[in-house]
């Protein structure tokens, strides 16, 4: 997707993650998701502007991207990847999308580098086809405001967001359960919160599927982060999440979400570590 020179979105991270993971497992090209599924979540007026390049300058600034046909193609395929990963999770326990987690997209607009809300689109389709309880575990450093807004009145979806209280978005929506944390939290306190409060709440809901937004913008020195987790701490977080899902026999979909470290190589390594942690938990025991 073409971006202006100096744009802050780290598009090269996707190629870097793919390069490092290709020797480990097959990486599949996702199809475009069906517009009919998108239309269940997003307003017709917004989609018309999005499809035909009619967004205003203000709307594009809010979204964080200039409009292009590549932008639409990317958004549709990222959502398609989430859909296929959800099917994988329901079949074998784990699905991974090397994109997705665009949790700032609202029904009537995009914002914060999010065009379509892939998790909301796929969750509604799954609820239409037999699932009754879905949990969205959002550990990106930014609150999943769009997702919280979409599901605020839907008891079938439980949204948990662990985020920086003083970070973007500055107007927070109300998730089913919010943990707004202080700046510069470190590994030990963050991981303890997951074990003491987040996982018990998730278990109480008894979800049939978890969407896990594994944002790595919780790492120290992230451009938009303001947390202080280490690379090792983020991998420990991921492993705890996957171990929780496996031990409770809850299928999980892993999504990349955010990561904007000043050191691009560290962003790439952290995203790769998420997938490796998933394989360690779900695949390694099968090889013993």
N, C-alpha and C positions, 0 to 999 in steps of 0.2 A: 504494500500500500504506500503510495508516494506521500511523503510528508515534507513540509518546508525545512530548509536548512536550520539547524539549531533547535528543532522541535524536541520537547522533553520526553516524549513517549519512546521507550527503548525498543523499537521494532526489531533490531538485530538479535534480541535475546531469543526470539522464537527459532531462528535458524541455528543459533548456538545450542539450544536445548536439543533440537532435533539431531544435530551433528553428533553430540555426545551420547545420545540414547540409541541411535541407529544400530550400533554393534550389539546392543543389549536385547532389543526386542523389535518386532516389526511395527513400523509406524504407518498407519493407514490415512489416506486422504479422505476427509469427511465430505459428504454431499451437502448441498444447500438444503436447509430445512424448508419445509413447505410453507408458503406464505399464509395458508389457511390457519396453521398453528400460531404463527406470529400474530395474526389478527385477533386471536383470543385474548391476548395480553395488551397489545398496543392499539391506540386509537387510530381510526381510519384517516383522520386529518394529518396526524403525524406521519403515518406511513406513506401517504401520498406525497408529502413534501420530501420525505426521505428517498423514495423511489425515483422521483423526477427532478431532484436537485433544486428544490424550491425552499430550502431552509434559509432563514435570514442569517446575516452575519452574527447577530446576537445568539441565535440558536446554535450556530457552529462553534462560537466561542465557549458556550456552556458545555457543549458536547466534547470540546477539546480537539476536534479534528476538522480539517477542511473536507467539504463534500467531494466525493469522486465515485465512479462506478466500482472501483476497487474497495472502497469503504463498505458498500452494500454487500459485495461479494464476500468480503472477509466476515462481516457480521452474520450473514446467513450460514456460512460454512462453520464458523465457530459454534453457532447454535446447533448445527447438524452434528458436530462432533460431540456436544453434550448429550444429544439424543441417543447417538450410538453408544456412548460410554454408559449411559443409564441402562440401555438394553444389556450390555455386557455385565454390568453390576447385578442386574436381576437374574442373569443366567449363571454366573460363576462367582459372584460375591464382590468383584472389584471391576470398576471401569475407570479409565483415565482419559481425559481430554487435555492435550497440550495447548490449550487456550481456554477461553470461557471464564465464567465467574464475573460477568459484566453486571454487577449488582447495583450500579448507580442509575441504570436506565429506568425511567418511569413510563407509565402507559402513554403519556402525551409528549415526552421529550427524552433526549439523551443528555447525559452529563458525565463529567469525570472520566473521559475516555471510554464511555459505555454507550453503545448505539442501540442494541436490542438486549433485553434481559433474558439471556439464554436459559437460566435456571427456572425462571418463572414460566417461560414458554414450555419447557419440557415437563416441569412438574404438573402443570395443568393438563397436559396430554396424558400423563400417566394416571392422574386422578380420574380422568374421563374413562380410563380403560382398566379399572379394577383396584388400584391402590387406594388406601383409605387414610394413611398417615405418612407424611413426608416431613423430614427434618432438614433444615438448611443450617449448617454449621459454618458460620462465616468468621474465619480467623484472619482475614485481611485487616490491616491496621486501620482502615477506614470503615465506618459503619455502612452496612448494606442498605442504604436508605430507600432506594427504589424497590428492592425486594420486600423490605418491611412494609412499605406503603401498599404494594400490590396484595399482600396476604394479611393485612391488618385485621380483616374481618372473616378470615377463612380458618375455621378450627381444624381443618385437615392438615394444615401446614404450620409447623412450629419453627420459628426463626430465632436463632441464637446468634448474636453479634458480639464479638470481643474486639474492642477498638479503642483508639485514642480519643478520650473525651474532648480534648481541646483541639483535635485535628479535624480536617475536612471529612464530611460535610458539616458546616457550622450550624445548620439547622438539622437536628437529628429527628428521624421518624421513630415510631415506637415499635420495636421488634417484640416478639413474644417474650424474649428475655435479652436484656442488654447489659453488657459489662463495659462501662466506660472507664478506661484506665488512665492513670496519670502518665505524663511524659517520662520517658527514659526508664521504663520498667525493664528489669533484667531477667535472665533465664529462670532462675529459681522461683521467683514470685509468680511469674507467668505460668510456668508448668504446674505449680501448686494449685493455682486457680482452676486450671483445667481439671485436675484430679479431684479437687474438693467440691467444686460447684458446677462446672460445665457438664462434665460427664454424668453426674447423678441426675441433673435436670433432663439431659438427653435420654437417659435410660427410663426415666419416669414416663416420658411421652410414648415410649414403645413404638418407635418409627419402623416402617417397613422398608425404608430407603433413606440414606443420608446423602445429601449433596455437600461436599466438603470444599470450601473455598480456601485454598492453601496459599494465601498471599504471603510472599516473602518480604513484603515491605515493612515487616516488623523488625527487620535486622537493623543494627546500628549502621549509621551513615547512609541510610536510604534518603533520597532527596525529598520525599514526601512523608517520611515515616514518624520520626520522633519517639521511637522505641529504641531499646538497646540490646536486643537479643543478639547472640552470636550465631555464626553459621552452624555450629554444633547444637546450639539451643533450638534452632528452627528445625533441624532434622529430628531432634528428640521430640519436639512438638508433634511433627508428622507421624513419627512412629507410635506415640501415645494414641493419637487419633485412630490410626489403622488397627492398633491392638484392641482398642475399645470396640471398634466395629466388628472385628473378627471374633473376639471373645463373646460378644452378644449376638453373633450371627445376623448382623445387620448389613445388607449390601451397601457399598459406598461408591460414590462417584467423585473422583478427585479432579479438581479444576485449578488452573494456574493462578487466576486472579492477579493481584498487583505485585510489582517488584521493580524498583527504580533506583537501585543502589548506585552511588557515584562510581563504584567499581563494577562495570558491566559483567566482568568475568565472575564476580561473586554472586550477582543476581542469577546468572545462568547456572552456576554450581548449586545454588540453593533450590532452584526449580527442579534440577536434575535429581537432587537428593530426595525431593518429595516422592518422585517415581521410584527411586531405589528403595526408599523406606517402605513403600507399598508392596513392592516385590519381595522384600525381605520378610514382611509379615504374612503375606498371602500365598506366596509361591514357595519360599524356602522350606517351610514345614512339609510341603508335598514331595520335596526331593530327598528327604531324610529316609 
